[in-house]
Amino acid sequence: MSRLKGDVAVAGIGEVPTGRYPERDCMDGCVISAVQAIADAGIKKDSIDFVIPCGTVFSSAYNSDLVTSRVVEELGLKGIHNNAQVFSGGASSASILKVAGSLVESGIARNVLCVHSDKLGTGLSGQAGIDLFAYAGIHREWEVPFGQHYSSIAGLVTTRYKHETGTTDEQITAVQVSNRKWAELNPNAMFRKPLTIEEVMASKMLSTPIRAKHSNMLADGGAAFIVTSAERARDLTDTPVYVLGSGGRVTHHSLSQEADLTRFGYADAAADAFAEAGLSPKDIDIAEIYDSYPIFELIALEEMGFVERGQGGAFFLEGRTWPGGELPTTTNGGMSSQGHTGGGGGVAILVEAFRQLMGKAGERQVPDARFAAVSATGGTYVDAQIEILGNQIS
């Protein structure tokens, strides 16, 4: 457990639109997001003393720039004590929040700038994109030679889950429709046109039963947030968001070594997070669930305790996760509709949780939201990370 409850808060957020932006340099997305977050927090930029840039996967050269403090130079920051990259794939959002929160809680840092930017949409050639998702986190000796890749992983997990629960393709597809309902209201989303179950089911088959429109969509994007102490945050803004609980489980590297393809470590991770927060799933107003493919959003929602095992598909199909539904879920549209920006997919979902709890989500604002649960996972779903956030201390 993080043991940060009530001591640490987020005071400001920033984000650039997600999509295909060949004219926008990756550093531009990073700097613009950071400037927005600094302004939103109402702090002077030189009061930041620690910068945590998330890892970037589209370019090793650009990532080296992040490691060697280019963000500090581009922003003209004068009070920086440390620049240290934190990266754990899609779980980077949770890792960065834990590290930044611990730095603040320990007194090592006062104000931490956490920032991500990537260009998976236009910064990778076709073959480079294929290679990235054919090798990253997939065992080179025992899995790559047999054709394992991320769509086949999603197909394998989906097939097993359907067998165990009786969930239908229509119910699984309803996750994509729900995410798109939210993206339609999100000015930063890549895809904002309505999406139907029939449209998804008519799209090209990728890896049975996963079709093209079940998949995440590679995009350019960036986001940032400012972590500080709860006390300072209350002085800076009327809308701080507190870290209330955290939990995580790492279960494998190779998917072939995962003991349960339809549960992973979410139940244990969520139990720790809810226990630290002193809350239960019934207290949560918003579930910001890492999606990538619909099956992983379904599994996380169930294992975290929001719905019974095997009932998640019906929950989505009935519209209970849509705008106006009883449990607003993945309210930025997720990686299928806002877009997948590498480690930034999880960062975007985390920033959306902050935005909702700050009351800054505009047309898609969930009324009277107090508490949010946020999930993240990296690689071939190697871990389950859960954060519980609130605009009040539980």
C-alpha angles and dihedrals in degrees: 000000000000097000090208097119112148094351100085133049143173113238104179143019139194137184140173122215115277121229140073109332109160091168094055112086114223091240089054090060090048096049096043092051091047093049090051092050093049091050092045090053091050093230133133110251093235090061087072109098103173131042123197113189114191116232118268122213106189094075132019090200092055090045089054088055089056092049091051097053103262090145089058091052096043091052093043092232114179105180101057118136097175142013111193128165119225118193135166102152114249089353091062092103092063093041093050093047091050094047094045092046092049092050090053095042091050093049094243091117136023104193121016123196111210113190141171135184132165141163108216090143101058106000097072127069116230094260093044090055091049091049093048093058094039096056113021108106093351115118108253095208104038107025113022094062090057095054101260113165136149097275091049089049090053090047092050094049093044093051092050093046092050090051094051099042108025091236112161131228088246091056092048090049090052087074089066092048091050092050091049091051087062095042090056086066095044116091090196095055123112095219120038104158118106116268127205133200089241092055093051093046091050093055124103118290112246105174117346119296093006116092130193094264091050087065133090115254119234112235148162115252149133142201140176142189139188120232119198140145119297090241094053092043091057089054092048103045144013089225111053118160116218128214103234106168144356138190138170144176129193109204109169149338099219116046088226088068095054109111096209120027094192102048111029113175101311099110094055094041092050093046090057093046095048092045092053092046093047089231139111133213089266089065094055119104099184132028112202100191125186105239118174087153123016095245092065092052090050094049094047093048091053098041091049087060102250094120135009121270110281094012098090095089093056089045090059094040092054091056095245091134095046127100105295092021126128094255112029104210132196091350097187091060096257127235093312093060112011088040142249113269100174112251085359092072089077093038090055091052091049092049088050089056090052090047093052094047090048089054092240101119097105116200093007096048113141106227118244094356112177108161134031133187116210127193132196137174136182139214115347088354088286095161143022116223123185129186125186114205134180143177086223131041110255 
